[in-house]
Amino acid sequence: MTLNPFRLYRRWRRLERQAIEEAQHLRRRHGAEALAHAEQQLARPDVTSWGRLVLRRAIRLLRSTA
């Protein structure tokens, strides 16, 4: 299997973009409790592996701006 660097880069950019959007959505909807709600969502069993990656990045963004 050959790794395609362009595909990896596009996937990374998509992950970053979705994490930023998720963090902004959580801030708008929950305000100061956004970090707590993101951690609750991460604990749910029905979150996909991609969703977990997005939420982990969003939590990192929320922690860095808090």
N, C-alpha and C positions, 0 to 999 in steps of 0.2 A: 504494500500500500504506500503510495507516494503522498507526502504532505504537500498541499498546495498553500503557499504562504499568502496568496491573495484571498483565498477562502477563509483562512484563519483570521486574517486582518478584518475582513468584512464581518465575520462572526463576532469578533471582539468589539468592533465599533457598534454593532447592533446591541450587544449586551450592555455597553456603556450608555447608549441612547435610551434603552428601555429602563435601565436603572435610574437615570436622571428623571425620566418621565414619571416613574413610580414614586420616587422621593418627592417630587413636586406635587403629585396627586395626594400623597399621604399628608403633606404639610397643609395643603388647601383644605382637605377634608377633616383632619384631626387636630391641626394646630400643634400645640405643645406636646400632645400625646402621640405624635406621629411615630416616634421611635418605638414606643410600647406596642402600638398596633402592628407595626411591621414585624416585631419579634413574635407577636401572637400569630400572625399569618404564617411565619416561618415554621412554627410548631405544628401547624395543621398537617394531617396525614395525606390530604388530597392534593397537595401542591406538587407539581411536576418537577423534574430535576432542573429544567430550564428556569422555571419559576423560582426555585430555590437560589439559583445563581443570581438572578435578577434581584431578589429580595436581599441577599447577602451584600451585594454591591450597594443597594439602596440604603441599607442599614449603615454601611460604612460612610456613605455620603451624609446621612442624617447625623451620625455621630461627629463627623468632622465640622459640620456647620452649627452644631448645638453649643 
